[in-house]
């Protein structure tokens, strides 16, 4: 009986794979296909990007980048968070084609097909890489979890819902009411 041989990819090998119009992540040497996001996911991402991006640009705090953008977090790991913030102090991790290291903030918008993966697989990778703040947004439940890195693990800092507003020490003076974040314009 033969055995199957699986080759693990390095980040450099992953970057050289031919384009096929799909989005992939590299997790511990294995390429994983990302499903296309739905409209609810994209609406939340757009609402957050418009609010946060405007503040970051106005106050020259750094840069906000929505997916798709490779974030290299190791020799064999490259993820595509839904949104990242890289402060001016961390600007040295920005490359022309990817981000080479841990952003100051990573945001994942959950969907039924990715929720377990985002929590069980990606969360510990972000923690090990040293991402200081991580937001998990659930557009169906209309909740947002703020996790902050303590040592090598995330601690739940806040769970926001209903009429609460999102704030962060990364963005002094900024707040985003959750009813604006989850404004689906009557679609859902």
C-alpha positions as a Python dict, from the first residue, in 0.01 Angstrom:
ca = {
    (1, 'X'): (0, 0, 0),
    (2, 'X'): (143, 339, -99),
    (3, 'X'): (151, 646, 116),
    (4, 'X'): (54, 994, 11),
    (5, 'X'): (327, 1256, 24),
    (6, 'X'): (214, 1611, 92),
    (7, 'X'): (457, 1893, 35),
    (8, 'X'): (433, 2185, 275),
    (9, 'X'): (471, 2525, 114),
    (10, 'X'): (688, 2809, 235),
    (11, 'X'): (561, 3165, 211),
    (12, 'X'): (784, 3229, -91),
    (13, 'X'): (650, 2919, -270),
    (14, 'X'): (294, 3021, -184),
    (15, 'X'): (350, 3371, -332),
    (16, 'X'): (466, 3210, -660),
    (17, 'X'): (153, 2997, -709),
    (18, 'X'): (-31, 3090, -1030),
    (19, 'X'): (-327, 3328, -997),
    (20, 'X'): (-664, 3161, -1044),
    (21, 'X'): (-893, 3445, -932),
    (22, 'X'): (-956, 3289, -589),
    (23, 'X'): (-829, 3395, -248),
    (24, 'X'): (-610, 3160, -44),
    (25, 'X'): (-438, 3163, 293),
    (26, 'X'): (-128, 2967, 389),
    (27, 'X'): (-168, 2792, 724),
    (28, 'X'): (128, 2596, 855),
    (29, 'X'): (241, 2521, 501),
    (30, 'X'): (-101, 2430, 356),
    (31, 'X'): (-291, 2650, 112),
    (32, 'X'): (-655, 2696, 215),
    (33, 'X'): (-924, 2841, -12),
    (34, 'X'): (-1125, 3129, 134),
    (35, 'X'): (-1494, 3127, 40),
    (36, 'X'): (-1631, 3445, -114),
    (37, 'X'): (-1797, 3669, 146),
    (38, 'X'): (-2170, 3745, 137),
    (39, 'X'): (-2334, 4087, 120),
    (40, 'X'): (-2397, 4106, 498),
    (41, 'X'): (-2024, 4045, 559),
    (42, 'X'): (-1920, 4302, 300),
    (43, 'X'): (-2161, 4566, 432),
    (44, 'X'): (-2016, 4539, 783),
    (45, 'X'): (-1662, 4550, 646),
    (46, 'X'): (-1743, 4856, 434),
    (47, 'X'): (-1909, 5038, 726),
    (48, 'X'): (-1608, 4974, 950),
    (49, 'X'): (-1353, 5063, 682),
    (50, 'X'): (-1527, 5392, 600),
    (51, 'X'): (-1545, 5505, 963),
    (52, 'X'): (-1207, 5383, 1082),
    (53, 'X'): (-1023, 5460, 760),
    (54, 'X'): (-1138, 5822, 763),
    (55, 'X'): (-1017, 5872, 1120),
    (56, 'X'): (-681, 5706, 1060),
    (57, 'X'): (-624, 5911, 745),
    (58, 'X'): (-732, 6241, 904),
    (59, 'X'): (-507, 6199, 1208),
    (60, 'X'): (-222, 6026, 1021),
    (61, 'X'): (-225, 5732, 1262),
    (62, 'X'): (-109, 5475, 1009),
    (63, 'X'): (-300, 5276, 749),
    (64, 'X'): (-615, 5065, 733),
    (65, 'X'): (-631, 4787, 474),
    (66, 'X'): (-931, 4566, 390),
    (67, 'X'): (-892, 4218, 241),
    (68, 'X'): (-758, 4077, 25),
    (69, 'X'): (-404, 4142, 142),
    (70, 'X'): (-154, 3877, 251),
    (71, 'X'): (-27, 3916, 605),
    (72, 'X'): (284, 3704, 654),
    (73, 'X'): (297, 3574, 1010),
    (74, 'X'): (572, 3316, 971),
    (75, 'X'): (777, 3119, 721),
    (76, 'X'): (478, 2895, 645),
    (77, 'X'): (180, 3112, 739),
    (78, 'X'): (9, 3395, 552),
    (79, 'X'): (-345, 3501, 641),
    (80, 'X'): (-588, 3745, 483),
    (81, 'X'): (-775, 3917, 765),
    (82, 'X'): (-1088, 4106, 667),
    (83, 'X'): (-931, 4432, 783),
    (84, 'X'): (-602, 4537, 942),
    (85, 'X'): (-460, 4851, 1096),
    (86, 'X'): (-86, 4919, 1084),
    (87, 'X'): (26, 5216, 1293),
    (88, 'X'): (290, 5463, 1177),
    (89, 'X'): (527, 5308, 1429),
    (90, 'X'): (485, 4970, 1255),
    (91, 'X'): (505, 5101, 896),
    (92, 'X'): (827, 4904, 842),
    (93, 'X'): (620, 4583, 805),
    (94, 'X'): (445, 4712, 491),
    (95, 'X'): (578, 4571, 166),
    (96, 'X'): (451, 4641, -185),
    (97, 'X'): (275, 4305, -217),
    (98, 'X'): (212, 4196, 143),
    (99, 'X'): (239, 4283, 512),
    (100, 'X'): (544, 4121, 673),
    (101, 'X'): (456, 4084, 1040),
    (102, 'X'): (188, 4147, 1299),
    (103, 'X'): (-44, 4445, 1241),
    (104, 'X'): (-157, 4649, 1542),
    (105, 'X'): (-517, 4536, 1484),
    (106, 'X'): (-676, 4245, 1299),
    (107, 'X'): (-1049, 4223, 1228),
    (108, 'X'): (-1235, 3912, 1118),
    (109, 'X'): (-1600, 3931, 1013),
    (110, 'X'): (-1756, 3596, 1093),
    (111, 'X'): (-1977, 3400, 858),
    (112, 'X'): (-2135, 3056, 905),
    (113, 'X'): (-1872, 2898, 679),
    (114, 'X'): (-1569, 3064, 847),
    (115, 'X'): (-1662, 3123, 1212),
    (116, 'X'): (-1510, 2804, 1353),
    (117, 'X'): (-1194, 2849, 1143),
    (118, 'X'): (-1154, 3213, 1251),
    (119, 'X'): (-1189, 3120, 1619),
    (120, 'X'): (-1007, 2786, 1638),
    (121, 'X'): (-733, 2825, 1376),
    (122, 'X'): (-669, 3191, 1307),
    (123, 'X'): (-707, 3332, 1660),
    (124, 'X'): (-412, 3134, 1804),
    (125, 'X'): (-200, 3222, 1500),
    (126, 'X'): (-264, 3593, 1556),
    (127, 'X'): (-181, 3552, 1926),
    (128, 'X'): (145, 3367, 1856),
    (129, 'X'): (241, 3634, 1599),
    (130, 'X'): (185, 3908, 1859),
    (131, 'X'): (-115, 4096, 1714),
    (132, 'X'): (-205, 4324, 2009),
    (133, 'X'): (-578, 4365, 1937),
    (134, 'X'): (-824, 4139, 1758),
    (135, 'X'): (-1191, 4206, 1680),
    (136, 'X'): (-1440, 3934, 1590),
    (137, 'X'): (-1756, 4072, 1432),
    (138, 'X'): (-2071, 3860, 1399),
    (139, 'X'): (-2304, 4030, 1148),
    (140, 'X'): (-2588, 3781, 1210),
    (141, 'X'): (-2591, 3813, 1590),
    (142, 'X'): (-2489, 4182, 1556),
    (143, 'X'): (-2216, 4148, 1817),
    (144, 'X'): (-1851, 4242, 1832),
    (145, 'X'): (-1585, 4085, 2055),
    (146, 'X'): (-1274, 4284, 2143),
    (147, 'X'): (-979, 4065, 2241),
    (148, 'X'): (-651, 4202, 2371),
    (149, 'X'): (-323, 4015, 2384),
    (150, 'X'): (-195, 3932, 2732),
    (151, 'X'): (135, 3748, 2706),
    (152, 'X'): (73, 3482, 2440),
    (153, 'X'): (-306, 3457, 2476),
    (154, 'X'): (-605, 3676, 2407),
    (155, 'X'): (-828, 3792, 2689),
    (156, 'X'): (-1182, 3900, 2617),
    (157, 'X'): (-1187, 4275, 2677),
    (158, 'X'): (-1549, 4341, 2576),
    (159, 'X'): (-1853, 4196, 2402),
    (160, 'X'): (-2055, 4472, 2238),
    (161, 'X'): (-2414, 4455, 2114),
    (162, 'X'): (-2734, 4655, 2065),
    (163, 'X'): (-2694, 5028, 2129),
    (164, 'X'): (-2330, 5016, 2242),
    (165, 'X'): (-2042, 5181, 2059),
    (166, 'X'): (-1705, 5043, 1958),
    (167, 'X'): (-1400, 5230, 2088),
    (168, 'X'): (-1033, 5141, 2109),
    (169, 'X'): (-725, 5282, 2277),
    (170, 'X'): (-561, 5249, 1934),
    (171, 'X'): (-789, 5528, 1809),
    (172, 'X'): (-835, 5796, 2078),
    (173, 'X'): (-1164, 5983, 2047),
    (174, 'X'): (-1309, 5747, 1785),
    (175, 'X'): (-1631, 5561, 1836),
    (176, 'X'): (-1858, 5366, 1606),
    (177, 'X'): (-2213, 5295, 1724),
    (178, 'X'): (-2300, 4934, 1651),
    (179, 'X'): (-2624, 5041, 1484),
    (180, 'X'): (-2403, 5212, 1222),
    (181, 'X'): (-2168, 4914, 1193),
    (182, 'X'): (-2466, 4682, 1141),
    (183, 'X'): (-2659, 4919, 913),
    (184, 'X'): (-2776, 4684, 639),
    (185, 'X'): (-2999, 4952, 485),
    (186, 'X'): (-3310, 4742, 544),
    (187, 'X'): (-3178, 4450, 336),
    (188, 'X'): (-3170, 4184, 610),
}
